[in-house]
Amino acid sequence: MAGVTVSLAQFGACEDKRHNLCKIQDYAQKAKAFGASMLFLPEYSMFYAKMNRRSQNIQAAEPLDGPFVSALSQIARRYGLWLAAGMYERTDGLPYNAVVVIDKDGTLRGVHRKQRLYDAFGYRESDECRPGKSPFRPVDTPVGRLGLITCYELRFPALAAAQKQDGAEILLVPAGWTAGANKVLHWRTLLCARAIENSMPVIGVDQYAPDCFIGHSVAFASDGSTLGALEEGDGLLTITI
């Protein structure tokens, strides 16, 4: 795992999928220029609606062979990068809140459908998404065997531990971590704790939108030391693990 360069792209997705894809492509181009072999993107990278989320999520959701994943595959091939990005996966009703992992040849290598939905702090994600039925199966990547949990799942230590037990050597946490009192503290503390207690690097890549998502994407080494961090605003963080 030593000596592998990866990039974390922090941005706020909107309701315009083409605009979001343009941002992803721009970050991919920059990540490639910095020598990264993987680009990690936040939860909801495909689409995020500020209002009427239930109906808009259903309308926006796509199958795994739809335009968004196809475009990600083209970007992966063009820049020779592995990509991980959040999307809404179409079903016969409420969509899954999913994260796809695509290799540098554009092949879909894994999908995580968020199991623990954000029904907390006065919010009900289960009104707009359906929960996944099984944990992510870690996949071999340039940075090691990659495990994955999504956003609110970070608050459940057993989910990260299960990824470790299933062979994960590094953990990715894409998120849309909501703003609020002490939320930056919660985000950073929990990411660091998952790294220390599982003795593996943990990468948290978050959306940023003022008064909505906090940003503060960060990577921790297995001993809890900080490998790199962003604060507020859009940005690209490139680190070597």
C-alpha positions as CSV (number, residue, x, y, z in Angstrom):
1,M,0.0,0.0,0.0
2,A,2.9,2.4,0.6
3,G,3.6,5.1,-1.9
4,V,0.2,5.2,-3.7
5,T,-1.1,8.6,-4.5
6,V,-4.9,9.3,-4.3
7,S,-7.1,12.4,-4.6
8,L,-10.2,13.5,-2.7
9,A,-12.6,15.8,-4.5
10,Q,-14.7,18.0,-2.3
11,F,-17.6,19.9,-3.9
12,G,-21.3,20.5,-3.7
13,A,-23.4,18.7,-6.2
14,C,-26.6,20.3,-7.6
15,E,-29.7,19.2,-9.5
16,D,-27.9,19.5,-12.9
17,K,-26.2,16.2,-13.6
18,R,-24.2,17.6,-16.5
19,H,-22.8,20.3,-14.3
20,N,-21.8,17.7,-11.7
21,L,-20.1,15.5,-14.3
22,C,-18.2,18.5,-15.6
23,K,-16.9,19.1,-12.1
24,I,-16.0,15.4,-11.8
25,Q,-14.1,15.5,-15.1
26,D,-12.2,18.6,-14.1
27,Y,-11.2,17.0,-10.8
28,A,-10.2,13.8,-12.6
29,Q,-7.9,15.9,-15.0
30,K,-6.3,17.6,-12.0
31,A,-5.9,14.3,-10.0
32,K,-4.2,12.7,-13.0
33,A,-1.9,15.7,-13.3
34,F,-0.9,15.3,-9.6
35,G,-0.1,11.6,-10.3
36,A,-3.1,10.1,-8.5
37,S,-4.2,6.6,-9.3
38,M,-7.6,6.9,-7.6
39,L,-10.1,9.7,-7.3
40,F,-12.6,9.6,-4.4
41,L,-15.8,11.7,-4.7
42,P,-18.6,12.4,-2.2
43,E,-22.0,10.9,-1.5
44,Y,-24.6,12.4,-3.9
45,S,-22.0,13.2,-6.6
46,M,-24.5,12.5,-9.4
47,F,-27.4,14.7,-8.1
48,Y,-28.5,16.6,-5.0
49,A,-31.9,18.3,-4.7
50,K,-32.5,20.9,-2.0
51,M,-36.3,20.5,-2.1
52,N,-38.9,17.9,-2.9
53,R,-36.2,15.3,-2.4
54,R,-38.4,12.2,-2.5
55,S,-40.0,12.9,-5.9
56,Q,-36.8,14.4,-7.4
57,N,-34.7,11.5,-6.2
58,I,-37.0,9.0,-7.8
59,Q,-37.0,11.0,-11.0
60,A,-33.2,11.4,-11.1
61,A,-32.3,7.9,-10.2
62,E,-30.5,5.8,-12.8
63,P,-29.6,2.1,-13.3
64,L,-26.0,1.1,-13.0
65,D,-25.7,0.9,-16.7
66,G,-27.2,4.4,-17.1
67,P,-25.8,7.7,-18.4
68,F,-24.0,8.7,-15.1
69,V,-22.1,5.5,-14.6
70,S,-21.3,5.3,-18.3
71,A,-19.9,8.8,-18.1
72,L,-17.8,7.9,-15.1
73,S,-16.5,4.9,-17.0
74,Q,-15.4,7.2,-19.9
75,I,-13.7,9.6,-17.4
76,A,-11.9,6.7,-15.7
77,R,-10.6,5.4,-19.1
78,R,-9.6,8.8,-20.3
79,Y,-7.5,9.6,-17.3
80,G,-6.5,6.1,-16.2
81,L,-8.0,6.6,-12.8
82,W,-10.1,4.5,-10.4
83,L,-13.2,6.4,-9.3
84,A,-15.6,6.1,-6.5
85,A,-18.7,8.4,-6.5
86,G,-22.2,8.6,-5.0
87,M,-25.4,8.3,-7.0
88,Y,-29.1,7.4,-6.7
89,E,-29.7,3.9,-8.1
90,R,-33.1,3.3,-9.7
91,T,-35.4,0.6,-8.3
92,D,-39.1,0.0,-8.7
93,G,-39.8,2.6,-6.0
94,L,-37.5,4.6,-3.8
95,P,-34.0,4.6,-5.0
96,Y,-30.9,3.3,-3.3
97,N,-28.3,5.8,-2.0
98,A,-25.4,4.1,-3.7
99,V,-21.7,4.5,-4.2
100,V,-20.0,2.9,-7.3
101,V,-16.4,1.9,-7.6
102,I,-15.0,1.9,-11.2
103,D,-11.5,0.8,-12.2
104,K,-9.2,2.6,-14.7
105,D,-10.5,0.5,-17.6
106,G,-14.0,1.8,-16.9
107,T,-15.3,-1.5,-15.4
108,L,-17.7,-1.3,-12.5
109,R,-16.0,-3.2,-9.7
110,G,-18.3,-2.7,-6.8
111,V,-21.5,-1.0,-5.4
112,H,-22.4,0.0,-1.9
113,R,-26.0,0.6,-1.2
114,K,-26.2,2.5,2.1
115,Q,-27.8,0.3,4.8
116,R,-28.1,2.7,7.7
117,L,-30.1,5.6,6.5
118,Y,-29.9,9.0,8.1
119,D,-33.0,8.8,10.3
120,A,-31.6,11.1,13.1
121,F,-31.3,14.6,14.3
122,G,-34.8,15.4,13.1
123,Y,-34.3,14.1,9.5
124,R,-35.7,11.0,7.8
125,E,-33.6,9.8,4.8
126,S,-35.8,6.7,4.7
127,D,-38.6,8.9,3.3
128,E,-36.5,9.5,0.2
129,C,-34.3,6.3,-0.2
130,R,-34.5,2.7,0.5
131,P,-31.9,0.9,2.6
132,G,-29.4,-1.5,1.1
133,K,-29.7,-5.2,2.1
134,S,-26.0,-6.2,2.4
135,P,-22.6,-4.6,3.2
136,F,-20.1,-3.7,0.6
137,R,-17.7,-6.4,-0.4
138,P,-14.1,-5.0,-0.4
139,V,-12.4,-4.8,-3.7
140,D,-8.7,-4.9,-4.7
141,T,-7.5,-1.5,-5.8
142,P,-4.1,0.2,-6.4
143,V,-4.2,1.5,-2.7
144,G,-5.0,-1.9,-1.3
145,R,-8.2,-3.8,-0.6
146,L,-10.9,-1.0,-0.3
147,G,-13.8,-1.2,2.1
148,L,-16.6,1.3,2.0
149,I,-19.3,2.7,4.3
150,T,-21.4,5.8,3.6
151,C,-21.9,9.0,5.7
152,Y,-24.2,8.2,8.7
153,E,-22.8,4.6,8.8
154,L,-19.6,6.1,10.2
155,R,-21.5,6.4,13.5
156,F,-21.7,2.6,13.8
157,P,-18.3,1.1,14.7
158,A,-19.4,-2.4,13.9
159,L,-19.9,-1.5,10.2
160,A,-16.3,-0.4,9.8
161,A,-15.1,-3.4,11.8
162,A,-17.0,-5.7,9.5
163,Q,-15.2,-4.2,6.5
164,K,-11.9,-4.9,8.2
165,Q,-13.0,-8.5,9.0
166,D,-13.9,-9.0,5.4
167,G,-10.4,-8.1,4.3
168,A,-10.4,-4.3,3.9
169,E,-7.0,-2.6,4.2
170,I,-8.3,0.9,3.7
171,L,-11.7,2.4,4.4
172,L,-13.5,5.0,2.2
173,V,-16.3,7.1,3.7
174,P,-18.1,9.2,1.1
175,A,-20.5,11.7,2.8
176,G,-22.9,14.5,2.7
177,W,-22.2,15.4,6.4
178,T,-24.7,17.9,7.4
179,A,-23.9,21.2,9.1
180,G,-24.7,21.8,12.7
181,A,-23.3,22.2,16.2
182,N,-20.1,20.2,16.7
183,K,-20.6,18.4,13.4
184,V,-17.0,19.0,12.2
185,L,-15.8,17.6,15.6
186,H,-18.1,14.6,15.1
187,W,-16.9,14.0,11.6
188,R,-13.2,14.2,12.2
189,T,-13.3,12.3,15.6
190,L,-15.3,9.4,14.2
191,L,-13.1,9.1,11.1
192,C,-10.0,9.1,13.3
193,A,-11.5,6.6,15.7
194,R,-12.4,4.1,12.9
195,A,-8.8,4.4,11.7
196,I,-7.3,3.7,15.1
197,E,-9.6,0.9,16.2
198,N,-9.3,-1.0,12.9
199,S,-5.6,-0.2,12.3
200,M,-6.2,0.9,8.7
201,P,-6.2,4.3,6.9
202,V,-9.6,6.0,6.6
203,I,-10.5,8.5,3.9
204,G,-13.5,10.8,4.4
205,V,-14.6,12.7,1.4
206,D,-17.5,15.1,2.0
207,Q,-19.8,17.4,0.1
208,Y,-19.5,21.1,0.7
209,A,-22.4,23.6,0.6
210,P,-22.8,26.6,3.0
211,D,-25.2,25.9,5.8
212,C,-25.8,22.4,4.4
213,F,-22.7,20.2,4.2
214,I,-19.5,20.9,6.1
215,G,-16.7,19.8,3.8
216,H,-13.6,19.1,5.8
217,S,-12.6,16.1,3.8
218,V,-9.7,14.3,5.5
219,A,-7.5,11.2,5.5
220,F,-6.2,9.5,8.6
221,A,-3.4,7.0,8.8
222,S,-3.9,3.7,10.7
223,D,-2.3,5.3,13.8
224,G,-4.7,8.3,13.7
225,S,-2.2,10.8,12.3
226,T,-3.5,13.2,9.7
227,L,-2.4,12.5,6.1
228,G,-4.1,15.6,4.7
229,A,-7.2,17.7,5.1
230,L,-9.4,20.3,3.5
231,E,-11.6,22.8,5.3
232,E,-14.6,24.6,3.8
233,G,-15.1,25.2,0.0
234,D,-14.6,23.2,-3.1
235,G,-11.1,21.7,-3.5
236,L,-8.9,18.7,-4.3
237,L,-6.8,17.0,-1.7
238,T,-4.0,14.8,-3.0
239,I,-2.1,12.5,-0.6
240,T,0.3,9.6,-0.7
241,I,-0.6,6.5,1.4
